Amino acid sequence: MRRAEEAIQLYTSLFKNSGILSLQRYGPGEGEPEGAVKHAVFTLDGQEYMAIDSGREHAFTFTPAVSIFVTCESEAEVDRLYATLSDGGAVLMELGDYGFSTKFGWVNDRFGVSWQLNLP
């Protein structure tokens, strides 16, 4: 699945202090479709992440065993992130008070990335 740029655009639109630091694309004859993301570095609220597109078959995929944990500053923020990130994805834990935080939700987004959203 070659959707790295789409995912990066969504993620950087959701978090303050975020942006794309670098984005390199595959050229002709480099083994991937021309224009696909060869290597990208982006930040989400100041934290750096990397993404690539790969059309090769792999024996692995994303799992909730590793997820991005986000501490939200307000109920409006946790609600917005939960709604946007779960759209087209899967809800692993509905938003609610589970006793360890005021409001918590766990989702896999439409790209397969797992997010734990927490309002302390």
N, CA, C and O atoms as a GROMACS GRO file, in nm:
protein
  480
    1MET      N    1   0.085  -0.117   0.000
    1MET     CA    2   0.000   0.000   0.000
    1MET      C    3   0.090   0.123   0.000
    1MET      O    4   0.175   0.137   0.087
    2ARG      N    5   0.072   0.209  -0.094
    2ARG     CA    6   0.154   0.330  -0.107
    2ARG      C    7   0.071   0.450  -0.066
    2ARG      O    8   0.016   0.521  -0.150
    3ARG      N    9   0.063   0.473   0.064
    3ARG     CA   10  -0.019   0.582   0.114
    3ARG      C   11   0.055   0.666   0.218
    3ARG      O   12  -0.009   0.735   0.298
    4ALA      N   13   0.188   0.661   0.217
    4ALA     CA   14   0.266   0.733   0.318
    4ALA      C   15   0.236   0.882   0.316
    4ALA      O   16   0.215   0.942   0.421
    5GLU      N   17   0.234   0.943   0.198
    5GLU     CA   18   0.212   1.087   0.192
    5GLU      C   19   0.073   1.124   0.242
    5GLU      O   20   0.057   1.226   0.310
    6GLU      N   21  -0.027   1.045   0.208
    6GLU     CA   22  -0.164   1.070   0.256
    6GLU      C   23  -0.169   1.064   0.409
    6GLU      O   24  -0.231   1.149   0.473
    7ALA      N   25  -0.102   0.964   0.467
    7ALA     CA   26  -0.098   0.952   0.613
    7ALA      C   27  -0.026   1.070   0.676
    7ALA      O   28  -0.074   1.127   0.774
    8ILE      N   29   0.088   1.107   0.620
    8ILE     CA   30   0.164   1.221   0.674
    8ILE      C   31   0.082   1.349   0.670
    8ILE      O   32   0.081   1.426   0.766
    9GLN      N   33   0.013   1.372   0.560
    9GLN     CA   34  -0.071   1.493   0.548
    9GLN      C   35  -0.180   1.494   0.655
    9GLN      O   36  -0.205   1.597   0.717
   10LEU      N   37  -0.244   1.379   0.677
   10LEU     CA   38  -0.348   1.372   0.781
   10LEU      C   39  -0.288   1.398   0.918
   10LEU      O   40  -0.337   1.483   0.992
   11TYR      N   41  -0.182   1.326   0.952
   11TYR     CA   42  -0.125   1.338   1.086
   11TYR      C   43  -0.076   1.479   1.115
   11TYR      O   44  -0.100   1.532   1.224
   12THR      N   45  -0.006   1.542   1.020
   12THR     CA   46   0.047   1.677   1.046
   12THR      C   47  -0.065   1.780   1.054
   12THR      O   48  -0.046   1.887   1.113
   13SER      N   49  -0.181   1.750   0.996
   13SER     CA   50  -0.295   1.844   1.007
   13SER      C   51  -0.363   1.834   1.143
   13SER      O   52  -0.435   1.926   1.182
   14LEU      N   53  -0.343   1.726   1.215
   14LEU     CA   54  -0.413   1.703   1.341
   14LEU      C   55  -0.342   1.756   1.464
   14LEU      O   56  -0.406   1.784   1.566
   15PHE      N   57  -0.210   1.771   1.457
   15PHE     CA   58  -0.133   1.807   1.575
   15PHE      C   59  -0.061   1.940   1.556
   15PHE      O   60  -0.004   1.966   1.451
   16LYS      N   61  -0.064   2.023   1.660
   16LYS     CA   62   0.009   2.150   1.657
   16LYS      C   63   0.158   2.122   1.648
   16LYS      O   64   0.202   2.010   1.676
   17ASN      N   65   0.235   2.222   1.611
   17ASN     CA   66   0.381   2.211   1.605
   17ASN      C   67   0.424   2.091   1.521
   17ASN      O   68   0.514   2.016   1.560
   18SER      N   69   0.358   2.072   1.406
   18SER     CA   70   0.384   1.957   1.319
   18SER      C   71   0.416   2.003   1.178
   18SER      O   72   0.374   2.110   1.135
   19GLY      N   73   0.489   1.920   1.106
   19GLY     CA   74   0.518   1.953   0.968
   19GLY      C   75   0.610   1.850   0.905
   19GLY      O   76   0.663   1.762   0.972
   20ILE      N   77   0.626   1.864   0.775
   20ILE     CA   78   0.713   1.775   0.699
   20ILE      C   79   0.852   1.838   0.694
   20ILE      O   80   0.867   1.950   0.646
   21LEU      N   81   0.952   1.766   0.742
   21LEU     CA   82   1.089   1.816   0.742
   21LEU      C   83   1.161   1.784   0.611
   21LEU      O   84   1.238   1.866   0.560
   22SER      N   85   1.134   1.665   0.557
   22SER     CA   86   1.194   1.628   0.428
   22SER      C   87   1.106   1.521   0.364
   22SER      O   88   1.041   1.442   0.432
   23LEU      N   89   1.107   1.521   0.231
   23LEU     CA   90   1.030   1.420   0.157
   23LEU      C   91   1.102   1.393   0.026
   23LEU      O   92   1.113   1.481  -0.060
   24GLN      N   93   1.151   1.271   0.011
   24GLN     CA   94   1.218   1.230  -0.112
   24GLN      C   95   1.127   1.131  -0.184
   24GLN      O   96   1.064   1.046  -0.121
   25ARG      N   97   1.120   1.143  -0.316
   25ARG     CA   98   1.035   1.056  -0.396
   25ARG      C   99   1.121   0.964  -0.484
   25ARG      O  100   1.234   0.997  -0.520
   26TYR      N  101   1.063   0.849  -0.517
   26TYR     CA  102   1.128   0.758  -0.610
   26TYR      C  103   1.125   0.819  -0.750
   26TYR      O  104   1.026   0.879  -0.791
   27GLY      N  105   1.234   0.804  -0.821
   27GLY     CA  106   1.243   0.846  -0.960
   27GLY      C  107   1.223   0.726  -1.052
   27GLY      O  108   1.198   0.615  -1.006
   28PRO      N  109   1.233   0.749  -1.181
   28PRO     CA  110   1.216   0.641  -1.277
   28PRO      C  111   1.320   0.531  -1.257
   28PRO      O  112   1.438   0.559  -1.235
   29GLY      N  113   1.277   0.406  -1.265
   29GLY     CA  114   1.367   0.292  -1.258
   29GLY      C  115   1.425   0.261  -1.121
   29GLY      O  116   1.524   0.188  -1.112
   30GLU      N  117   1.367   0.315  -1.015
   30GLU     CA  118   1.421   0.291  -0.880
   30GLU      C  119   1.351   0.176  -0.807
   30GLU      O  120   1.373   0.158  -0.687
   31GLY      N  121   1.268   0.099  -0.876
   31GLY     CA  122   1.208  -0.018  -0.814
   31GLY      C  123   1.073   0.004  -0.749
   31GLY      O  124   1.008  -0.093  -0.708
   32GLU      N  125   1.029   0.126  -0.738
   32GLU     CA  126   0.897   0.161  -0.687
   32GLU      C  127   0.833   0.258  -0.786
   32GLU      O  128   0.904   0.317  -0.867
   33PRO      N  129   0.703   0.274  -0.781
   33PRO     CA  130   0.640   0.369  -0.874
   33PRO      C  131   0.699   0.509  -0.861
   33PRO      O  132   0.720   0.559  -0.750
   34GLU      N  133   0.725   0.572  -0.971
   34GLU     CA  134   0.777   0.708  -0.971
   34GLU      C  135   0.683   0.798  -0.894
   34GLU      O  136   0.562   0.797  -0.915
   35GLY      N  137   0.740   0.877  -0.803
   35GLY     CA  138   0.663   0.970  -0.722
   35GLY      C  139   0.624   0.916  -0.586
   35GLY      O  140   0.584   0.993  -0.499
   36ALA      N  141   0.635   0.784  -0.565
   36ALA     CA  142   0.607   0.727  -0.433
   36ALA      C  143   0.710   0.779  -0.332
   36ALA      O  144   0.819   0.822  -0.372
   37VAL      N  145   0.676   0.776  -0.204
   37VAL     CA  146   0.764   0.829  -0.100
   37VAL      C  147   0.878   0.731  -0.074
   37VAL      O  148   0.858   0.618  -0.030
   38LYS      N  149   0.999   0.778  -0.105
   38LYS     CA  150   1.121   0.700  -0.081
   38LYS      C  151   1.163   0.713   0.065
   38LYS      O  152   1.205   0.615   0.127
   39HIS      N  153   1.153   0.833   0.119
   39HIS     CA  154   1.190   0.859   0.258
   39HIS      C  155   1.131   0.994   0.299
   39HIS      O  156   1.150   1.094   0.230
   40ALA      N  157   1.060   0.995   0.410
   40ALA     CA  158   1.004   1.120   0.460
   40ALA      C  159   1.030   1.130   0.610
   40ALA      O  160   1.024   1.030   0.682
   41VAL      N  161   1.057   1.249   0.656
   41VAL     CA  162   1.070   1.278   0.798
   41VAL      C  163   0.971   1.388   0.829
   41VAL      O  164   0.966   1.490   0.760
   42PHE      N  165   0.891   1.368   0.934
   42PHE     CA  166   0.791   1.466   0.972
   42PHE      C  167   0.783   1.473   1.124
   42PHE      O  168   0.831   1.383   1.193
   43THR      N  169   0.723   1.578   1.176
   43THR     CA  170   0.706   1.593   1.320
   43THR      C  171   0.558   1.602   1.354
   43THR      O  172   0.477   1.656   1.278
   44LEU      N  173   0.525   1.546   1.469
   44LEU     CA  174   0.392   1.560   1.529
   44LEU      C  175   0.414   1.618   1.668
   44LEU      O  176   0.469   1.552   1.756
   45ASP      N  177   0.372   1.741   1.686
   45ASP     CA  178   0.393   1.815   1.810
   45ASP      C  179   0.539   1.807   1.855
   45ASP      O  180   0.568   1.786   1.972
   46GLY      N  181   0.630   1.824   1.759
   46GLY     CA  182   0.772   1.830   1.787
   46GLY      C  183   0.844   1.695   1.787
   46GLY      O  184   0.967   1.693   1.785
   47GLN      N  185   0.771   1.584   1.789
   47GLN     CA  186   0.832   1.450   1.788
   47GLN      C  187   0.854   1.405   1.644
   47GLN      O  188   0.761   1.409   1.564
   48GLU      N  189   0.976   1.362   1.611
   48GLU     CA  190   1.007   1.319   1.474
   48GLU      C  191   0.964   1.176   1.446
   48GLU      O  192   0.974   1.088   1.532
   49TYR      N  193   0.915   1.156   1.323
   49TYR     CA  194   0.877   1.024   1.273
   49TYR      C  195   0.929   1.011   1.130
   49TYR      O  196   0.960   1.111   1.065
   50MET      N  197   0.939   0.888   1.083
   50MET     CA  198   0.982   0.861   0.947
   50MET      C  199   0.876   0.774   0.880
   50MET      O  200   0.810   0.694   0.946
   51ALA      N  201   0.861   0.790   0.747
   51ALA     CA  202   0.768   0.706   0.672
   51ALA      C  203   0.826   0.679   0.534
   51ALA      O  204   0.902   0.759   0.479
   52ILE      N  205   0.788   0.564   0.479
   52ILE     CA  206   0.826   0.526   0.344
   52ILE      C  207   0.709   0.455   0.278
   52ILE      O  208   0.620   0.404   0.346
   53ASP      N  209   0.708   0.452   0.146
   53ASP     CA  210   0.617   0.366   0.071
   53ASP      C  211   0.695   0.243   0.029
   53ASP      O  212   0.813   0.252  -0.007
   54SER      N  213   0.630   0.128   0.033
   54SER     CA  214   0.694   0.005  -0.014
   54SER      C  215   0.588  -0.081  -0.079
   54SER      O  216   0.489  -0.118  -0.017
   55GLY      N  217   0.610  -0.114  -0.204
   55GLY     CA  218   0.517  -0.198  -0.276
   55GLY      C  219   0.550  -0.346  -0.264
   55GLY      O  220   0.478  -0.430  -0.316
   56ARG      N  221   0.657  -0.376  -0.195
   56ARG     CA  222   0.698  -0.517  -0.178
   56ARG      C  223   0.609  -0.587  -0.076
   56ARG      O  224   0.558  -0.524   0.018
   57GLU      N  225   0.592  -0.716  -0.095
   57GLU     CA  226   0.519  -0.797   0.003
   57GLU      C  227   0.608  -0.818   0.125
   57GLU      O  228   0.727  -0.848   0.112
   58HIS      N  229   0.550  -0.803   0.243
   58HIS     CA  230   0.623  -0.823   0.368
   58HIS      C  231   0.548  -0.925   0.452
   58HIS      O  232   0.426  -0.940   0.439
   59ALA      N  233   0.617  -0.994   0.537
   59ALA     CA  234   0.556  -1.092   0.627
   59ALA      C  235   0.508  -1.025   0.755
   59ALA      O  236   0.484  -1.093   0.855
   60PHE      N  237   0.494  -0.894   0.753
   60PHE     CA  238   0.451  -0.820   0.872
   60PHE      C  239   0.360  -0.706   0.831
   60PHE      O  240   0.353  -0.670   0.714
   61THR      N  241   0.293  -0.651   0.929
   61THR     CA  242   0.209  -0.534   0.909
   61THR      C  243   0.207  -0.458   1.041
   61THR      O  244   0.277  -0.495   1.135
   62PHE      N  245   0.128  -0.352   1.049
   62PHE     CA  246   0.112  -0.281   1.175
   62PHE      C  247   0.028  -0.366   1.270
   62PHE      O  248  -0.062  -0.438   1.225
   63THR      N  249   0.055  -0.358   1.399
   63THR     CA  250  -0.029  -0.422   1.499
   63THR      C  251  -0.046  -0.325   1.616
   63THR      O  252   0.034  -0.233   1.630
   64PRO      N  253  -0.147  -0.344   1.699
   64PRO     CA  254  -0.162  -0.259   1.817
   64PRO      C  255  -0.057  -0.285   1.925
   64PRO      O  256  -0.055  -0.217   2.028
   65ALA      N  257   0.032  -0.384   1.901
   65ALA     CA  258   0.139  -0.410   1.998
   65ALA      C  259   0.229  -0.288   2.015
   65ALA      O  260   0.291  -0.269   2.120
   66VAL      N  261   0.235  -0.205   1.911
   66VAL     CA  262   0.307  -0.078   1.918
   66VAL      C  263   0.208   0.029   1.874
   66VAL      O  264   0.148   0.020   1.767
   67SER      N  265   0.192   0.130   1.957
   67SER     CA  266   0.099   0.237   1.923
   67SER      C  267   0.157   0.371   1.964
   67SER      O  268   0.249   0.379   2.045
   68ILE      N  269   0.102   0.474   1.907
   68ILE     CA  270   0.141   0.610   1.943
   68ILE      C  271   0.047   0.655   2.055
   68ILE      O  272  -0.075   0.658   2.038
   69PHE      N  273   0.106   0.690   2.168
   69PHE     CA  274   0.028   0.734   2.285
   69PHE      C  275   0.027   0.885   2.288
   69PHE      O  276   0.132   0.949   2.290
   70VAL      N  277  -0.092   0.943   2.288
   70VAL     CA  278  -0.107   1.088   2.284
   70VAL      C  279  -0.178   1.134   2.410
   70VAL      O  280  -0.289   1.089   2.439
   71THR      N  281  -0.115   1.223   2.485
   71THR     CA  282  -0.179   1.286   2.599
   71THR      C  283  -0.243   1.415   2.551
   71THR      O  284  -0.174   1.506   2.506
   72CYS      N  285  -0.374   1.421   2.560
   72CYS     CA  286  -0.449   1.537   2.509
   72CYS      C  287  -0.466   1.642   2.618
   72CYS      O  288  -0.464   1.612   2.737
   73GLU      N  289  -0.482   1.767   2.574
   73GLU     CA  290  -0.493   1.878   2.668
   73GLU      C  291  -0.638   1.912   2.703
   73GLU      O  292  -0.662   1.980   2.802
   74SER      N  293  -0.733   1.864   2.623
   74SER     CA  294  -0.874   1.897   2.649
   74SER      C  295  -0.965   1.786   2.598
   74SER      O  296  -0.924   1.702   2.518
   75GLU      N  297  -1.088   1.786   2.645
   75GLU     CA  298  -1.185   1.690   2.598
   75GLU      C  299  -1.215   1.711   2.450
   75GLU      O  300  -1.234   1.614   2.376
   76ALA      N  301  -1.218   1.836   2.408
   76ALA     CA  302  -1.241   1.864   2.265
   76ALA      C  303  -1.130   1.803   2.179
   76ALA      O  304  -1.158   1.751   2.071
   77GLU      N  305  -1.006   1.810   2.226
   77GLU     CA  306  -0.895   1.754   2.149
   77GLU      C  307  -0.905   1.601   2.141
   77GLU      O  308  -0.890   1.546   2.032
   78VAL      N  309  -0.930   1.533   2.251
   78VAL     CA  310  -0.939   1.387   2.248
   78VAL      C  311  -1.057   1.342   2.162
   78VAL      O  312  -1.046   1.243   2.090
   79ASP      N  313  -1.168   1.414   2.169
   79ASP     CA  314  -1.285   1.381   2.086
   79ASP      C  315  -1.254   1.398   1.938
   79ASP      O  316  -1.290   1.314   1.856
   80ARG      N  317  -1.186   1.508   1.902
   80ARG     CA  318  -1.152   1.537   1.762
   80ARG      C  319  -1.056   1.433   1.706
   80ARG      O  320  -1.076   1.381   1.597
   81LEU      N  321  -0.951   1.403   1.782
   81LEU     CA  322  -0.854   1.304   1.737
   81LEU      C  323  -0.918   1.165   1.724
   81LEU      O  324  -0.893   1.095   1.626
   82TYR      N  325  -0.998   1.127   1.820
   82TYR     CA  326  -1.066   0.997   1.817
   82TYR      C  327  -1.156   0.987   1.693
   82TYR      O  328  -1.153   0.886   1.623
   83ALA      N  329  -1.235   1.089   1.668
   83ALA     CA  330  -1.326   1.086   1.553
   83ALA      C  331  -1.250   1.079   1.421
   83ALA      O  332  -1.285   1.001   1.333
   84THR      N  333  -1.146   1.160   1.408
   84THR     CA  334  -1.071   1.164   1.282
   84THR      C  335  -0.989   1.038   1.260
   84THR      O  336  -0.990   0.982   1.151
   85LEU      N  337  -0.918   0.992   1.363
   85LEU     CA  338  -0.831   0.876   1.347
   85LEU      C  339  -0.908   0.745   1.336
   85LEU      O  340  -0.859   0.651   1.273
   86SER      N  341  -1.026   0.736   1.394
   86SER     CA  342  -1.105   0.612   1.383
   86SER      C  343  -1.184   0.606   1.253
   86SER      O  344  -1.229   0.498   1.214
   87ASP      N  345  -1.202   0.720   1.185
   87ASP     CA  346  -1.278   0.724   1.059
   87ASP      C  347  -1.208   0.638   0.954
   87ASP      O  348  -1.095   0.667   0.914
   88GLY      N  349  -1.274   0.533   0.911
   88GLY     CA  350  -1.216   0.442   0.813
   88GLY      C  351  -1.123   0.338   0.874
   88GLY      O  352  -1.067   0.255   0.802
   89GLY      N  353  -1.106   0.342   1.007
   89GLY     CA  354  -1.019   0.248   1.076
   89GLY      C  355  -1.100   0.155   1.164
   89GLY      O  356  -1.209   0.112   1.127
   90ALA      N  357  -1.046   0.124   1.280
   90ALA     CA  358  -1.113   0.032   1.372
   90ALA      C  359  -1.098   0.082   1.515
   90ALA      O  360  -0.990   0.126   1.556
   91VAL      N  361  -1.206   0.075   1.590
   91VAL     CA  362  -1.204   0.112   1.731
   91VAL      C  363  -1.162  -0.010   1.812
   91VAL      O  364  -1.224  -0.116   1.802
   92LEU      N  365  -1.057   0.005   1.891
   92LEU     CA  366  -1.010  -0.102   1.978
   92LEU      C  367  -1.067  -0.085   2.119
   92LEU      O  368  -1.100  -0.184   2.185
   93MET      N  369  -1.080   0.039   2.164
   93MET     CA  370  -1.146   0.072   2.291
   93MET      C  371  -1.224   0.201   2.269
   93MET      O  372  -1.166   0.303   2.230
   94GLU      N  373  -1.354   0.197   2.296
   94GLU     CA  374  -1.438   0.316   2.284
   94GLU      C  375  -1.387   0.424   2.380
   94GLU      O  376  -1.326   0.392   2.482
   95LEU      N  377  -1.412   0.550   2.346
   95LEU     CA  378  -1.379   0.659   2.438
   95LEU      C  379  -1.456   0.639   2.567
   95LEU      O  380  -1.577   0.616   2.565
   96GLY      N  381  -1.387   0.649   2.679
   96GLY     CA  382  -1.455   0.634   2.807
   96GLY      C  383  -1.361   0.654   2.923
   96GLY      O  384  -1.241   0.673   2.907
   97ASP      N  385  -1.420   0.648   3.043
   97ASP     CA  386  -1.345   0.656   3.168
   97ASP      C  387  -1.320   0.512   3.214
   97ASP      O  388  -1.412   0.443   3.256
   98TYR      N  389  -1.196   0.471   3.204
   98TYR     CA  390  -1.160   0.334   3.242
   98TYR      C  391  -1.093   0.330   3.380
   98TYR      O  392  -1.037   0.227   3.419
   99GLY      N  393  -1.100   0.440   3.452
   99GLY     CA  394  -1.044   0.446   3.587
   99GLY      C  395  -0.901   0.495   3.594
   99GLY      O  396  -0.857   0.540   3.699
  100PHE      N  397  -0.827   0.485   3.484
  100PHE     CA  398  -0.687   0.530   3.485
  100PHE      C  399  -0.671   0.666   3.419
  100PHE      O  400  -0.561   0.722   3.420
  101SER      N  401  -0.778   0.720   3.362
  101SER     CA  402  -0.776   0.855   3.305
  101SER      C  403  -0.919   0.907   3.298
  101SER      O  404  -1.015   0.831   3.318
  102THR      N  405  -0.933   1.035   3.272
  102THR     CA  406  -1.065   1.094   3.259
  102THR      C  407  -1.137   1.041   3.136
  102THR      O  408  -1.255   1.009   3.141
  103LYS      N  409  -1.062   1.033   3.024
  103LYS     CA  410  -1.119   0.985   2.899
  103LYS      C  411  -1.007   0.922   2.817
  103LYS      O  412  -0.901   0.981   2.799
  104PHE      N  413  -1.033   0.800   2.768
  104PHE     CA  414  -0.933   0.725   2.695
  104PHE      C  415  -0.999   0.652   2.579
  104PHE      O  416  -1.111   0.601   2.592
  105GLY      N  417  -0.930   0.647   2.466
  105GLY     CA  418  -0.976   0.569   2.352
  105GLY      C  419  -0.858   0.513   2.277
  105GLY      O  420  -0.750   0.572   2.277
  106TRP      N  421  -0.877   0.398   2.212
  106TRP     CA  422  -0.769   0.331   2.139
  106TRP      C  423  -0.823   0.293   2.002
  106TRP      O  424  -0.925   0.225   1.993
  107VAL      N  425  -0.756   0.337   1.897
  107VAL     CA  426  -0.802   0.312   1.760
  107VAL      C  427  -0.687   0.270   1.670
  107VAL      O  428  -0.570   0.300   1.696
  108ASN      N  429  -0.722   0.199   1.564
  108ASN     CA  430  -0.633   0.180   1.450
  108ASN      C  431  -0.686   0.272   1.342
  108ASN      O  432  -0.804   0.265   1.308
  109ASP      N  433  -0.602   0.357   1.286
  109ASP     CA  434  -0.650   0.447   1.181
  109ASP      C  435  -0.661   0.374   1.047
  109ASP      O  436  -0.629   0.255   1.038
  110ARG      N  437  -0.705   0.444   0.945
  110ARG     CA  438  -0.728   0.384   0.813
  110ARG      C  439  -0.600   0.332   0.747
  110ARG      O  440  -0.607   0.258   0.649
  111PHE      N  441  -0.485   0.370   0.801
  111PHE     CA  442  -0.357   0.324   0.748
  111PHE      C  443  -0.303   0.205   0.827
  111PHE      O  444  -0.202   0.146   0.790
  112GLY      N  445  -0.370   0.170   0.937
  112GLY     CA  446  -0.329   0.058   1.021
  112GLY      C  447  -0.247   0.096   1.141
  112GLY      O  448  -0.207   0.009   1.219
  113VAL      N  449  -0.220   0.226   1.159
  113VAL     CA  450  -0.141   0.272   1.273
  113VAL      C  451  -0.231   0.279   1.396
  113VAL      O  452  -0.344   0.327   1.389
  114SER      N  453  -0.180   0.232   1.509
  114SER     CA  454  -0.253   0.227   1.634
  114SER      C  455  -0.225   0.353   1.717
  114SER      O  456  -0.111   0.396   1.732
  115TRP      N  457  -0.334   0.411   1.771
  115TRP     CA  458  -0.325   0.533   1.852
  115TRP      C  459  -0.398   0.513   1.984
  115TRP      O  460  -0.513   0.469   1.986
  116GLN      N  461  -0.330   0.545   2.095
  116GLN     CA  462  -0.395   0.551   2.224
  116GLN      C  463  -0.408   0.698   2.261
  116GLN      O  464  -0.310   0.771   2.270
  117LEU      N  465  -0.532   0.741   2.280
  117LEU     CA  466  -0.563   0.882   2.306
  117LEU      C  467  -0.609   0.896   2.449
  117LEU      O  468  -0.706   0.832   2.491
  118ASN      N  469  -0.540   0.981   2.524
  118ASN     CA  470  -0.563   0.989   2.667
  118ASN      C  471  -0.587   1.134   2.712
  118ASN      O  472  -0.514   1.225   2.674
  119LEU      N  473  -0.689   1.152   2.794
  119LEU     CA  474  -0.712   1.278   2.863
  119LEU      C  475  -0.695   1.248   3.011
  119LEU      O  476  -0.781   1.184   3.072
  120PRO      N  477  -0.583   1.294   3.070
  120PRO     CA  478  -0.557   1.260   3.212
  120PRO      C  479  -0.665   1.310   3.307
  120PRO      O  480  -0.656   1.289   3.428
   0.00000   0.00000   0.00000
